[in-house]
Amino acid sequence: MIETITPAVFPKSLWAETAPPRTQMPPLTGTVSADTVIVGGGLTGLSAALHLARSGQKVVLLEAMAVGWGASGRNNGQVIPTMTAAEPDAIAKRYGEPGERFARLIGNSASVLFDLVREEEMQAEAEQTGWFQPAHSPGRVKLSKRRVDAWNRFGFPASLLDRDETQALLGSDFWYGGMFNPTGGHVNPLALARGFAKAAEKHGATIYEASPATGWQRTGTGWVVTTAKGSVTAKNFLLCTNAYTGEIVPSLASRLARSIVPVLSWQMSTPPVSDNLRATILPGRQAVSDTRGDLRFFRYDARNRLITGGVVLGSHDVSRRVAQKAAANLAEAFPALGKPEMTHVWSGYIGMTWDRFPRVHNLGPDGWAWIGCNGRGVALAVSLGREMARAVSGAAISTLALPVSEPAPLPFHSIARRIAPTYLAWLRRQDKMELKP
């Protein structure tokens, strides 16, 4: 049974303004059954729902607000086939063979996303133009080379650009070289989430929105997930709530929620860039995010707006200050652009782990979760959704790219949340330090 609802209110982002509209599904009432129940209507849950529905499973997905309402519909939309700091060799060293498979999953994640967009004809403003990580200092070029070599050893087409090649790609001499991966790119992330929902529903998945899960438990040979007005019984269970795990129903998975620190990330957009400037600033339309800890990142959307963002210290007048900082960063790198006035400014949480490794958890028989996107959630979420769908579809554990660990709540988690923004000061200090040979 279902009932009508008042649609969820989305943040006033560029994506909410431009994504194809979606009619919000009513909430769950009563008891339903499924092969798999999924909690979370972001990219992980939607990807899993699509893959399971395409294989013939009966899938029920519960979303607390609306499809793409959380991080999946608020991010910058860069499709990046790497992690922020967890390198492929380090992942393999920590987790062994599952880590090697996980590193390859990460390296292939952008291709998986764009292939699905094409297969399902999603209207997501998808541009597979490549992702570039320019080095912000001569010393960071060494880091770029190490990363290129590492990803090449794992079989992925990263390449090292020198300073002249970097200047040609960016239209700026502000950076010194860097790592380029042609499989990356960018999307309208809310449009992507809605595209995944439409595709999953087309293949038979059922989505209930405004249906926050209030609890879950293993009973006999299956799982029961409850909401305020209903419940789902299923053989399989996937918890796909990532950075928002503790934000809507704090008691839902408190140990997982306390294993990450949700950090507010700000995104924004310039007015459309003129054709003359667009021909000289990032002419190939790649997605760009550099080697700083205090990251500088940007790319174009379908309307030729530059989409960028950042973080600032303190809580006073943050949206204005972060927009000024991002505009100044663009002007420093691209003097002809000047300091643009931002037309849209919005924010959302990203889930950070202390070592910036994602965490995958086995919740019990046929029950899985992952958490800790560390700012790389778009491509990774889609691939992990597919992998968790494989896990509950009978794939041998020895073939899965799921490096399992036990949840490890952070000591003094509430304090960690309060002091996390001050981490920026340390990152800025690190940005000024050159790497040793």
Buried (B, 14 or more C-beta within 10 A) or exposed (E): EBEEBEEBEBBEBBBBEBBBEBEBBBBBBEEBEBBBBBBBBBBBBBBBBBBBBBEEBBBBBBBBBBBBBBBBBBBBBBBBBBBBEBBBBBBBEBBEEBBBBBBBBBBBBBBBBBEBBEEBEBBBBBBBBBBBBBBBBEBBBBBBBBBBEBBEEBEBBBBBBEBEBBBEBBBBEBBBBBBBBBBBBBBBBBBBBBBBBBBBBEBBBBBBBBBBBBEBEBEEEBBBBBBEBBBBBBBBBBBBBBBBBBBBBEEBBBEBBBBBBBBBBBBBBBBBBEEEBBEBBBEEBBBBBBBBBBBBBBBBBBEBBBBBBBBBEEEEEBBEBBBBBBBEBBBEBBEEBEBBEBBBBBBBBBBBBEEBBBBBBBBEEBBBBBBBBBBBBBBBBBBBBBBBBBBBBEEEEEEBBBBBBEBBEBEEBEEBBEEBBEBBEEEEEEBEEEBEE
